[in-house]
Amino acid sequence: MKNRLEEIRNERGINQEVLAKDLSVSRQTISSLENGRYNPSIILAFKIARYFSMAIEDIFIYEEDLK
């Protein structure tokens, strides 16, 4: 799954540390999400979407394997 988290966070002038604190996760979690090394739980995905007042689908992009 891909995401636009870093792009959206930067557009709004929020650093990883502030976002992590506001979401009650570690900065490493935010970094891992942004680098595609970690997929969020559905609860964390909802928290992130609500934080930015966006739909989950506008932040997280699911690429289905059609093979």
PDB file of N, H, CA, C and O in Angstrom:
ATOM      1  N   MET A   1       0.841  -1.172   0.000  1.00  0.00           N
ATOM      2  CA  MET A   1       0.000   0.000   0.000  1.00  0.00           C
ATOM      3  C   MET A   1       0.889   1.239   0.000  1.00  0.00           C
ATOM      4  O   MET A   1       1.872   1.320   0.737  1.00  0.00           O
ATOM      5  N   LYS A   2       0.527   2.189  -0.832  1.00  0.00           N
ATOM      6  H   LYS A   2      -0.272   2.124  -1.431  1.00  0.00           H
ATOM      7  CA  LYS A   2       1.257   3.451  -0.873  1.00  0.00           C
ATOM      8  C   LYS A   2       0.471   4.489  -0.087  1.00  0.00           C
ATOM      9  O   LYS A   2      -0.701   4.290   0.233  1.00  0.00           O
ATOM     10  N   ASN A   3       1.139   5.606   0.220  1.00  0.00           N
ATOM     11  H   ASN A   3       2.091   5.767  -0.040  1.00  0.00           H
ATOM     12  CA  ASN A   3       0.420   6.670   0.908  1.00  0.00           C
ATOM     13  C   ASN A   3       1.017   8.030   0.569  1.00  0.00           C
ATOM     14  O   ASN A   3       2.135   8.136   0.066  1.00  0.00           O
ATOM     15  N   ARG A   4       0.238   9.062   0.860  1.00  0.00           N
ATOM     16  H   ARG A   4      -0.671   8.976   1.269  1.00  0.00           H
ATOM     17  CA  ARG A   4       0.638  10.444   0.614  1.00  0.00           C
ATOM     18  C   ARG A   4       0.923  11.171   1.928  1.00  0.00           C
ATOM     19  O   ARG A   4       0.912  12.401   1.973  1.00  0.00           O
ATOM     20  N   LEU A   5       1.177  10.418   2.988  1.00  0.00           N
ATOM     21  H   LEU A   5       1.186   9.419   2.952  1.00  0.00           H
ATOM     22  CA  LEU A   5       1.317  11.007   4.317  1.00  0.00           C
ATOM     23  C   LEU A   5       2.400  12.074   4.370  1.00  0.00           C
ATOM     24  O   LEU A   5       2.156  13.171   4.873  1.00  0.00           O
ATOM     25  N   GLU A   6       3.578  11.779   3.866  1.00  0.00           N
ATOM     26  H   GLU A   6       3.776  10.888   3.457  1.00  0.00           H
ATOM     27  CA  GLU A   6       4.670  12.756   3.916  1.00  0.00           C
ATOM     28  C   GLU A   6       4.309  14.021   3.136  1.00  0.00           C
ATOM     29  O   GLU A   6       4.541  15.135   3.604  1.00  0.00           O
ATOM     30  N   GLU A   7       3.746  13.840   1.958  1.00  0.00           N
ATOM     31  H   GLU A   7       3.557  12.935   1.578  1.00  0.00           H
ATOM     32  CA  GLU A   7       3.348  14.981   1.127  1.00  0.00           C
ATOM     33  C   GLU A   7       2.336  15.872   1.859  1.00  0.00           C
ATOM     34  O   GLU A   7       2.486  17.093   1.893  1.00  0.00           O
ATOM     35  N   ILE A   8       1.313  15.254   2.438  1.00  0.00           N
ATOM     36  H   ILE A   8       1.190  14.262   2.410  1.00  0.00           H
ATOM     37  CA  ILE A   8       0.263  16.006   3.128  1.00  0.00           C
ATOM     38  C   ILE A   8       0.820  16.677   4.377  1.00  0.00           C
ATOM     39  O   ILE A   8       0.519  17.838   4.655  1.00  0.00           O
ATOM     40  N   ARG A   9       1.628  15.942   5.120  1.00  0.00           N
ATOM     41  H   ARG A   9       1.872  14.999   4.893  1.00  0.00           H
ATOM     42  CA  ARG A   9       2.235  16.489   6.339  1.00  0.00           C
ATOM     43  C   ARG A   9       3.096  17.701   6.008  1.00  0.00           C
ATOM     44  O   ARG A   9       3.022  18.720   6.694  1.00  0.00           O
ATOM     45  N   ASN A  10       3.906  17.598   4.968  1.00  0.00           N
ATOM     46  H   ASN A  10       3.966  16.769   4.411  1.00  0.00           H
ATOM     47  CA  ASN A  10       4.775  18.711   4.569  1.00  0.00           C
ATOM     48  C   ASN A  10       3.977  19.909   4.071  1.00  0.00           C
ATOM     49  O   ASN A  10       4.317  21.052   4.376  1.00  0.00           O
ATOM     50  N   GLU A  11       2.919  19.655   3.306  1.00  0.00           N
ATOM     51  H   GLU A  11       2.642  18.727   3.058  1.00  0.00           H
ATOM     52  CA  GLU A  11       2.063  20.742   2.815  1.00  0.00           C
ATOM     53  C   GLU A  11       1.493  21.564   3.969  1.00  0.00           C
ATOM     54  O   GLU A  11       1.289  22.772   3.848  1.00  0.00           O
ATOM     55  N   ARG A  12       1.244  20.898   5.067  1.00  0.00           N
ATOM     56  H   ARG A  12       1.410  19.916   5.165  1.00  0.00           H
ATOM     57  CA  ARG A  12       0.624  21.568   6.218  1.00  0.00           C
ATOM     58  C   ARG A  12       1.647  22.050   7.245  1.00  0.00           C
ATOM     59  O   ARG A  12       1.286  22.612   8.278  1.00  0.00           O
ATOM     60  N   GLY A  13       2.927  21.822   6.947  1.00  0.00           N
ATOM     61  H   GLY A  13       3.220  21.364   6.107  1.00  0.00           H
ATOM     62  CA  GLY A  13       3.982  22.316   7.824  1.00  0.00           C
ATOM     63  C   GLY A  13       4.070  21.607   9.168  1.00  0.00           C
ATOM     64  O   GLY A  13       4.414  22.216  10.181  1.00  0.00           O
ATOM     65  N   ILE A  14       3.758  20.328   9.168  1.00  0.00           N
ATOM     66  H   ILE A  14       3.479  19.833   8.345  1.00  0.00           H
ATOM     67  CA  ILE A  14       3.786  19.533  10.407  1.00  0.00           C
ATOM     68  C   ILE A  14       4.958  18.577  10.337  1.00  0.00           C
ATOM     69  O   ILE A  14       5.106  17.845   9.358  1.00  0.00           O
ATOM     70  N   ASN A  15       5.799  18.573  11.370  1.00  0.00           N
ATOM     71  H   ASN A  15       5.679  19.167  12.166  1.00  0.00           H
ATOM     72  CA  ASN A  15       6.914  17.631  11.341  1.00  0.00           C
ATOM     73  C   ASN A  15       6.488  16.277  11.916  1.00  0.00           C
ATOM     74  O   ASN A  15       5.433  16.153  12.538  1.00  0.00           O
ATOM     75  N   GLN A  16       7.332  15.269  11.693  1.00  0.00           N
ATOM     76  H   GLN A  16       8.189  15.370  11.188  1.00  0.00           H
ATOM     77  CA  GLN A  16       7.005  13.911  12.131  1.00  0.00           C
ATOM     78  C   GLN A  16       6.777  13.831  13.634  1.00  0.00           C
ATOM     79  O   GLN A  16       5.880  13.125  14.094  1.00  0.00           O
ATOM     80  N   GLU A  17       7.579  14.548  14.389  1.00  0.00           N
ATOM     81  H   GLU A  17       8.307  15.122  14.015  1.00  0.00           H
ATOM     82  CA  GLU A  17       7.483  14.488  15.847  1.00  0.00           C
ATOM     83  C   GLU A  17       6.134  15.009  16.347  1.00  0.00           C
ATOM     84  O   GLU A  17       5.516  14.401  17.221  1.00  0.00           O
ATOM     85  N   VAL A  18       5.685  16.127  15.796  1.00  0.00           N
ATOM     86  H   VAL A  18       6.187  16.621  15.086  1.00  0.00           H
ATOM     87  CA  VAL A  18       4.402  16.706  16.197  1.00  0.00           C
ATOM     88  C   VAL A  18       3.254  15.774  15.812  1.00  0.00           C
ATOM     89  O   VAL A  18       2.353  15.526  16.613  1.00  0.00           O
ATOM     90  N   LEU A  19       3.292  15.261  14.583  1.00  0.00           N
ATOM     91  H   LEU A  19       4.024  15.462  13.932  1.00  0.00           H
ATOM     92  CA  LEU A  19       2.242  14.344  14.143  1.00  0.00           C
ATOM     93  C   LEU A  19       2.199  13.107  15.026  1.00  0.00           C
ATOM     94  O   LEU A  19       1.125  12.670  15.438  1.00  0.00           O
ATOM     95  N   ALA A  20       3.352  12.548  15.312  1.00  0.00           N
ATOM     96  H   ALA A  20       4.225  12.902  14.977  1.00  0.00           H
ATOM     97  CA  ALA A  20       3.424  11.358  16.164  1.00  0.00           C
ATOM     98  C   ALA A  20       2.827  11.636  17.545  1.00  0.00           C
ATOM     99  O   ALA A  20       2.049  10.835  18.063  1.00  0.00           O
ATOM    100  N   LYS A  21       3.187  12.752  18.126  1.00  0.00           N
ATOM    101  H   LYS A  21       3.819  13.403  17.705  1.00  0.00           H
ATOM    102  CA  LYS A  21       2.665  13.113  19.457  1.00  0.00           C
ATOM    103  C   LYS A  21       1.151  13.271  19.408  1.00  0.00           C
ATOM    104  O   LYS A  21       0.443  12.761  20.276  1.00  0.00           O
ATOM    105  N   ASP A  22       0.654  13.976  18.397  1.00  0.00           N
ATOM    106  H   ASP A  22       1.229  14.391  17.692  1.00  0.00           H
ATOM    107  CA  ASP A  22      -0.779  14.212  18.279  1.00  0.00           C
ATOM    108  C   ASP A  22      -1.569  12.919  18.061  1.00  0.00           C
ATOM    109  O   ASP A  22      -2.730  12.826  18.459  1.00  0.00           O
ATOM    110  N   LEU A  23      -0.943  11.927  17.433  1.00  0.00           N
ATOM    111  H   LEU A  23       0.000  12.002  17.110  1.00  0.00           H
ATOM    112  CA  LEU A  23      -1.602  10.648  17.164  1.00  0.00           C
ATOM    113  C   LEU A  23      -1.283   9.579  18.209  1.00  0.00           C
ATOM    114  O   LEU A  23      -1.781   8.457  18.125  1.00  0.00           O
ATOM    115  N   SER A  24      -0.455   9.928  19.187  1.00  0.00           N
ATOM    116  H   SER A  24      -0.050  10.840  19.255  1.00  0.00           H
ATOM    117  CA  SER A  24      -0.046   8.993  20.252  1.00  0.00           C
ATOM    118  C   SER A  24       0.674   7.765  19.698  1.00  0.00           C
ATOM    119  O   SER A  24       0.432   6.636  20.123  1.00  0.00           O
ATOM    120  N   VAL A  25       1.565   8.017  18.738  1.00  0.00           N
ATOM    121  H   VAL A  25       1.761   8.935  18.393  1.00  0.00           H
ATOM    122  CA  VAL A  25       2.433   6.963  18.211  1.00  0.00           C
ATOM    123  C   VAL A  25       3.869   7.486  18.248  1.00  0.00           C
ATOM    124  O   VAL A  25       4.097   8.651  18.576  1.00  0.00           O
ATOM    125  N   SER A  26       4.824   6.640  17.917  1.00  0.00           N
ATOM    126  H   SER A  26       4.639   5.694  17.650  1.00  0.00           H
ATOM    127  CA  SER A  26       6.218   7.076  17.909  1.00  0.00           C
ATOM    128  C   SER A  26       6.563   7.772  16.593  1.00  0.00           C
ATOM    129  O   SER A  26       5.889   7.570  15.583  1.00  0.00           O
ATOM    130  N   ARG A  27       7.591   8.573  16.610  1.00  0.00           N
ATOM    131  H   ARG A  27       8.138   8.737  17.430  1.00  0.00           H
ATOM    132  CA  ARG A  27       8.070   9.214  15.386  1.00  0.00           C
ATOM    133  C   ARG A  27       8.511   8.143  14.400  1.00  0.00           C
ATOM    134  O   ARG A  27       8.355   8.302  13.189  1.00  0.00           O
ATOM    135  N   GLN A  28       9.068   7.044  14.924  1.00  0.00           N
ATOM    136  H   GLN A  28       9.195   6.915  15.907  1.00  0.00           H
ATOM    137  CA  GLN A  28       9.504   5.946  14.063  1.00  0.00           C
ATOM    138  C   GLN A  28       8.318   5.330  13.314  1.00  0.00           C
ATOM    139  O   GLN A  28       8.472   4.881  12.178  1.00  0.00           O
ATOM    140  N   THR A  29       7.147   5.304  13.937  1.00  0.00           N
ATOM    141  H   THR A  29       7.022   5.669  14.860  1.00  0.00           H
ATOM    142  CA  THR A  29       5.948   4.799  13.268  1.00  0.00           C
ATOM    143  C   THR A  29       5.603   5.680  12.081  1.00  0.00           C
ATOM    144  O   THR A  29       5.300   5.177  10.999  1.00  0.00           O
ATOM    145  N   ILE A  30       5.648   6.993  12.275  1.00  0.00           N
ATOM    146  H   ILE A  30       5.894   7.402  13.154  1.00  0.00           H
ATOM    147  CA  ILE A  30       5.358   7.927  11.185  1.00  0.00           C
ATOM    148  C   ILE A  30       6.383   7.750  10.066  1.00  0.00           C
ATOM    149  O   ILE A  30       6.021   7.700   8.890  1.00  0.00           O
ATOM    150  N   SER A  31       7.648   7.656  10.431  1.00  0.00           N
ATOM    151  H   SER A  31       7.942   7.697  11.386  1.00  0.00           H
ATOM    152  CA  SER A  31       8.708   7.462   9.446  1.00  0.00           C
ATOM    153  C   SER A  31       8.498   6.171   8.662  1.00  0.00           C
ATOM    154  O   SER A  31       8.633   6.156   7.439  1.00  0.00           O
ATOM    155  N   SER A  32       8.171   5.093   9.362  1.00  0.00           N
ATOM    156  H   SER A  32       8.062   5.105  10.356  1.00  0.00           H
ATOM    157  CA  SER A  32       7.948   3.800   8.703  1.00  0.00           C
ATOM    158  C   SER A  32       6.746   3.841   7.769  1.00  0.00           C
ATOM    159  O   SER A  32       6.776   3.249   6.691  1.00  0.00           O
ATOM    160  N   LEU A  33       5.691   4.535   8.177  1.00  0.00           N
ATOM    161  H   LEU A  33       5.667   5.017   9.053  1.00  0.00           H
ATOM    162  CA  LEU A  33       4.523   4.697   7.305  1.00  0.00           C
ATOM    163  C   LEU A  33       4.917   5.432   6.034  1.00  0.00           C
ATOM    164  O   LEU A  33       4.587   5.002   4.928  1.00  0.00           O
ATOM    165  N   GLU A  34       5.624   6.541   6.198  1.00  0.00           N
ATOM    166  H   GLU A  34       5.892   6.891   7.096  1.00  0.00           H
ATOM    167  CA  GLU A  34       6.000   7.364   5.057  1.00  0.00           C
ATOM    168  C   GLU A  34       6.937   6.635   4.094  1.00  0.00           C
ATOM    169  O   GLU A  34       6.895   6.875   2.888  1.00  0.00           O
ATOM    170  N   ASN A  35       7.762   5.764   4.610  1.00  0.00           N
ATOM    171  H   ASN A  35       7.796   5.568   5.590  1.00  0.00           H
ATOM    172  CA  ASN A  35       8.714   5.029   3.780  1.00  0.00           C
ATOM    173  C   ASN A  35       8.153   3.718   3.243  1.00  0.00           C
ATOM    174  O   ASN A  35       8.857   2.975   2.558  1.00  0.00           O
ATOM    175  N   GLY A  36       6.891   3.429   3.550  1.00  0.00           N
ATOM    176  H   GLY A  36       6.319   4.031   4.107  1.00  0.00           H
ATOM    177  CA  GLY A  36       6.260   2.219   3.040  1.00  0.00           C
ATOM    178  C   GLY A  36       6.701   0.940   3.715  1.00  0.00           C
ATOM    179  O   GLY A  36       6.462  -0.150   3.196  1.00  0.00           O
ATOM    180  N   ARG A  37       7.340   1.057   4.862  1.00  0.00           N
ATOM    181  H   ARG A  37       7.535   1.943   5.284  1.00  0.00           H
ATOM    182  CA  ARG A  37       7.796  -0.137   5.582  1.00  0.00           C
ATOM    183  C   ARG A  37       6.743  -0.668   6.551  1.00  0.00           C
ATOM    184  O   ARG A  37       6.917  -1.728   7.151  1.00  0.00           O
ATOM    185  N   TYR A  38       5.653   0.076   6.696  1.00  0.00           N
ATOM    186  H   TYR A  38       5.511   0.937   6.208  1.00  0.00           H
ATOM    187  CA  TYR A  38       4.638  -0.284   7.682  1.00  0.00           C
ATOM    188  C   TYR A  38       3.275   0.140   7.153  1.00  0.00           C
ATOM    189  O   TYR A  38       3.111   1.260   6.669  1.00  0.00           O
ATOM    190  N   ASN A  39       2.302  -0.757   7.246  1.00  0.00           N
ATOM    191  H   ASN A  39       2.436  -1.667   7.639  1.00  0.00           H
ATOM    192  CA  ASN A  39       0.927  -0.423   6.913  1.00  0.00           C
ATOM    193  C   ASN A  39       0.180  -0.177   8.216  1.00  0.00           C
ATOM    194  O   ASN A  39       0.307  -0.955   9.161  1.00  0.00           O
ATOM    195  N   PRO A  40      -0.597   0.899   8.274  1.00  0.00           N
ATOM    196  CA  PRO A  40      -1.260   1.226   9.532  1.00  0.00           C
ATOM    197  C   PRO A  40      -2.417   0.283   9.842  1.00  0.00           C
ATOM    198  O   PRO A  40      -3.005  -0.325   8.947  1.00  0.00           O
ATOM    199  N   SER A  41      -2.726   0.178  11.125  1.00  0.00           N
ATOM    200  H   SER A  41      -2.248   0.672  11.852  1.00  0.00           H
ATOM    201  CA  SER A  41      -3.956  -0.510  11.508  1.00  0.00           C
ATOM    202  C   SER A  41      -5.114   0.340  10.988  1.00  0.00           C
ATOM    203  O   SER A  41      -4.928   1.514  10.668  1.00  0.00           O
ATOM    204  N   ILE A  42      -6.278  -0.235  10.905  1.00  0.00           N
ATOM    205  H   ILE A  42      -6.429  -1.189  11.165  1.00  0.00           H
ATOM    206  CA  ILE A  42      -7.436   0.523  10.431  1.00  0.00           C
ATOM    207  C   ILE A  42      -7.729   1.677  11.388  1.00  0.00           C
ATOM    208  O   ILE A  42      -8.153   2.749  10.956  1.00  0.00           O
ATOM    209  N   ILE A  43      -7.507   1.467  12.669  1.00  0.00           N
ATOM    210  H   ILE A  43      -7.162   0.596  13.021  1.00  0.00           H
ATOM    211  CA  ILE A  43      -7.736   2.530  13.653  1.00  0.00           C
ATOM    212  C   ILE A  43      -6.768   3.684  13.422  1.00  0.00           C
ATOM    213  O   ILE A  43      -7.176   4.846  13.427  1.00  0.00           O
ATOM    214  N   LEU A  44      -5.489   3.375  13.218  1.00  0.00           N
ATOM    215  H   LEU A  44      -5.157   2.432  13.213  1.00  0.00           H
ATOM    216  CA  LEU A  44      -4.510   4.438  12.968  1.00  0.00           C
ATOM    217  C   LEU A  44      -4.801   5.142  11.649  1.00  0.00           C
ATOM    218  O   LEU A  44      -4.644   6.360  11.559  1.00  0.00           O
ATOM    219  N   ALA A  45      -5.217   4.413  10.636  1.00  0.00           N
ATOM    220  H   ALA A  45      -5.345   3.424  10.709  1.00  0.00           H
ATOM    221  CA  ALA A  45      -5.565   5.031   9.353  1.00  0.00           C
ATOM    222  C   ALA A  45      -6.720   6.019   9.535  1.00  0.00           C
ATOM    223  O   ALA A  45      -6.697   7.109   8.965  1.00  0.00           O
ATOM    224  N   PHE A  46      -7.732   5.642  10.328  1.00  0.00           N
ATOM    225  H   PHE A  46      -7.751   4.756  10.791  1.00  0.00           H
ATOM    226  CA  PHE A  46      -8.847   6.551  10.604  1.00  0.00           C
ATOM    227  C   PHE A  46      -8.379   7.771  11.380  1.00  0.00           C
ATOM    228  O   PHE A  46      -8.801   8.891  11.093  1.00  0.00           O
ATOM    229  N   LYS A  47      -7.501   7.558  12.372  1.00  0.00           N
ATOM    230  H   LYS A  47      -7.158   6.648  12.605  1.00  0.00           H
ATOM    231  CA  LYS A  47      -6.982   8.691  13.154  1.00  0.00           C
ATOM    232  C   LYS A  47      -6.234   9.687  12.268  1.00  0.00           C
ATOM    233  O   LYS A  47      -6.394  10.900  12.405  1.00  0.00           O
ATOM    234  N   ILE A  48      -5.419   9.158  11.361  1.00  0.00           N
ATOM    235  H   ILE A  48      -5.289   8.173  11.250  1.00  0.00           H
ATOM    236  CA  ILE A  48      -4.655  10.016  10.457  1.00  0.00           C
ATOM    237  C   ILE A  48      -5.606  10.777   9.539  1.00  0.00           C
ATOM    238  O   ILE A  48      -5.445  11.981   9.339  1.00  0.00           O
ATOM    239  N   ALA A  49      -6.588  10.087   8.983  1.00  0.00           N
ATOM    240  H   ALA A  49      -6.718   9.109   9.145  1.00  0.00           H
ATOM    241  CA  ALA A  49      -7.551  10.737   8.090  1.00  0.00           C
ATOM    242  C   ALA A  49      -8.319  11.828   8.817  1.00  0.00           C
ATOM    243  O   ALA A  49      -8.500  12.920   8.279  1.00  0.00           O
ATOM    244  N   ARG A  50      -8.768  11.550  10.020  1.00  0.00           N
ATOM    245  H   ARG A  50      -8.620  10.663  10.457  1.00  0.00           H
ATOM    246  CA  ARG A  50      -9.497  12.568  10.792  1.00  0.00           C
ATOM    247  C   ARG A  50      -8.593  13.734  11.161  1.00  0.00           C
ATOM    248  O   ARG A  50      -9.027  14.886  11.138  1.00  0.00           O
ATOM    249  N   TYR A  51      -7.359  13.450  11.494  1.00  0.00           N
ATOM    250  H   TYR A  51      -7.007  12.515  11.512  1.00  0.00           H
ATOM    251  CA  TYR A  51      -6.402  14.502  11.852  1.00  0.00           C
ATOM    252  C   TYR A  51      -6.275  15.516  10.721  1.00  0.00           C
ATOM    253  O   TYR A  51      -6.219  16.722  10.963  1.00  0.00           O
ATOM    254  N   PHE A  52      -6.231  15.025   9.496  1.00  0.00           N
ATOM    255  H   PHE A  52      -6.277  14.045   9.300  1.00  0.00           H
ATOM    256  CA  PHE A  52      -6.075  15.896   8.337  1.00  0.00           C
ATOM    257  C   PHE A  52      -7.412  16.267   7.690  1.00  0.00           C
ATOM    258  O   PHE A  52      -7.432  16.941   6.660  1.00  0.00           O
ATOM    259  N   SER A  53      -8.521  15.837   8.282  1.00  0.00           N
ATOM    260  H   SER A  53      -8.505  15.290   9.119  1.00  0.00           H
ATOM    261  CA  SER A  53      -9.873  16.092   7.742  1.00  0.00           C
ATOM    262  C   SER A  53      -9.978  15.636   6.288  1.00  0.00           C
ATOM    263  O   SER A  53     -10.445  16.366   5.414  1.00  0.00           O
ATOM    264  N   MET A  54      -9.529  14.408   6.066  1.00  0.00           N
ATOM    265  H   MET A  54      -9.150  13.815   6.777  1.00  0.00           H
ATOM    266  CA  MET A  54      -9.536  13.820   4.731  1.00  0.00           C
ATOM    267  C   MET A  54     -10.120  12.414   4.798  1.00  0.00           C
ATOM    268  O   MET A  54     -10.242  11.828   5.874  1.00  0.00           O
ATOM    269  N   ALA A  55     -10.476  11.890   3.646  1.00  0.00           N
ATOM    270  H   ALA A  55     -10.377  12.366   2.772  1.00  0.00           H
ATOM    271  CA  ALA A  55     -10.902  10.491   3.561  1.00  0.00           C
ATOM    272  C   ALA A  55      -9.655   9.600   3.575  1.00  0.00           C
ATOM    273  O   ALA A  55      -8.597   9.988   3.078  1.00  0.00           O
ATOM    274  N   ILE A  56      -9.791   8.428   4.139  1.00  0.00           N
ATOM    275  H   ILE A  56     -10.650   8.112   4.543  1.00  0.00           H
ATOM    276  CA  ILE A  56      -8.672   7.485   4.185  1.00  0.00           C
ATOM    277  C   ILE A  56      -8.119   7.255   2.776  1.00  0.00           C
ATOM    278  O   ILE A  56      -6.905   7.198   2.581  1.00  0.00           O
ATOM    279  N   GLU A  57      -9.016   7.126   1.800  1.00  0.00           N
ATOM    280  H   GLU A  57     -10.002   7.173   1.958  1.00  0.00           H
ATOM    281  CA  GLU A  57      -8.609   6.835   0.419  1.00  0.00           C
ATOM    282  C   GLU A  57      -7.805   7.973  -0.206  1.00  0.00           C
ATOM    283  O   GLU A  57      -7.087   7.761  -1.183  1.00  0.00           O
ATOM    284  N   ASP A  58      -7.922   9.179   0.351  1.00  0.00           N
ATOM    285  H   ASP A  58      -8.505   9.351   1.145  1.00  0.00           H
ATOM    286  CA  ASP A  58      -7.149  10.310  -0.152  1.00  0.00           C
ATOM    287  C   ASP A  58      -5.720  10.316   0.389  1.00  0.00           C
ATOM    288  O   ASP A  58      -4.863  11.044  -0.111  1.00  0.00           O
ATOM    289  N   ILE A  59      -5.475   9.511   1.402  1.00  0.00           N
ATOM    290  H   ILE A  59      -6.172   8.920   1.808  1.00  0.00           H
ATOM    291  CA  ILE A  59      -4.140   9.424   2.012  1.00  0.00           C
ATOM    292  C   ILE A  59      -3.470   8.101   1.672  1.00  0.00           C
ATOM    293  O   ILE A  59      -2.294   8.063   1.310  1.00  0.00           O
ATOM    294  N   PHE A  60      -4.224   7.022   1.792  1.00  0.00           N
ATOM    295  H   PHE A  60      -5.179   7.053   2.087  1.00  0.00           H
ATOM    296  CA  PHE A  60      -3.681   5.684   1.578  1.00  0.00           C
ATOM    297  C   PHE A  60      -4.208   5.103   0.275  1.00  0.00           C
ATOM    298  O   PHE A  60      -5.412   5.107   0.020  1.00  0.00           O
ATOM    299  N   ILE A  61      -3.284   4.600  -0.550  1.00  0.00           N
ATOM    300  H   ILE A  61      -2.306   4.597  -0.343  1.00  0.00           H
ATOM    301  CA  ILE A  61      -3.640   4.078  -1.863  1.00  0.00           C
ATOM    302  C   ILE A  61      -3.380   2.576  -1.893  1.00  0.00           C
ATOM    303  O   ILE A  61      -2.237   2.124  -1.827  1.00  0.00           O
ATOM    304  N   TYR A  62      -4.463   1.819  -1.994  1.00  0.00           N
ATOM    305  H   TYR A  62      -5.392   2.186  -2.047  1.00  0.00           H
ATOM    306  CA  TYR A  62      -4.359   0.369  -2.061  1.00  0.00           C
ATOM    307  C   TYR A  62      -4.192  -0.026  -3.515  1.00  0.00           C
ATOM    308  O   TYR A  62      -5.020   0.314  -4.360  1.00  0.00           O
ATOM    309  N   GLU A  63      -3.128  -0.740  -3.799  1.00  0.00           N
ATOM    310  H   GLU A  63      -2.456  -1.017  -3.112  1.00  0.00           H
ATOM    311  CA  GLU A  63      -2.862  -1.232  -5.152  1.00  0.00           C
ATOM    312  C   GLU A  63      -3.074  -2.744  -5.162  1.00  0.00           C
ATOM    313  O   GLU A  63      -2.228  -3.520  -4.715  1.00  0.00           O
ATOM    314  N   GLU A  64      -4.214  -3.124  -5.681  1.00  0.00           N
ATOM    315  H   GLU A  64      -4.901  -2.494  -6.044  1.00  0.00           H
ATOM    316  CA  GLU A  64      -4.572  -4.537  -5.711  1.00  0.00           C
ATOM    317  C   GLU A  64      -3.717  -5.295  -6.726  1.00  0.00           C
ATOM    318  O   GLU A  64      -3.506  -4.843  -7.851  1.00  0.00           O
ATOM    319  N   ASP A  65      -3.242  -6.440  -6.302  1.00  0.00           N
ATOM    320  H   ASP A  65      -3.414  -6.808  -5.388  1.00  0.00           H
ATOM    321  CA  ASP A  65      -2.498  -7.308  -7.199  1.00  0.00           C
ATOM    322  C   ASP A  65      -3.488  -8.092  -8.046  1.00  0.00           C
ATOM    323  O   ASP A  65      -4.168  -8.983  -7.538  1.00  0.00           O
ATOM    324  N   LEU A  66      -3.576  -7.774  -9.315  1.00  0.00           N
ATOM    325  H   LEU A  66      -3.023  -7.050  -9.728  1.00  0.00           H
ATOM    326  CA  LEU A  66      -4.564  -8.371 -10.193  1.00  0.00           C
ATOM    327  C   LEU A  66      -4.048  -9.593 -10.936  1.00  0.00           C
ATOM    328  O   LEU A  66      -4.682 -10.024 -11.900  1.00  0.00           O
ATOM    329  N   LYS A  67      -2.941 -10.159 -10.533  1.00  0.00           N
ATOM    330  H   LYS A  67      -2.426  -9.809  -9.751  1.00  0.00           H
ATOM    331  CA  LYS A  67      -2.368 -11.324 -11.217  1.00  0.00           C
ATOM    332  C   LYS A  67      -3.093 -12.585 -10.872  1.00  0.00           C
ATOM    333  O   LYS A  67      -2.738 -13.656 -11.363  1.00  0.00           O
TER     334      LYS A  67
END
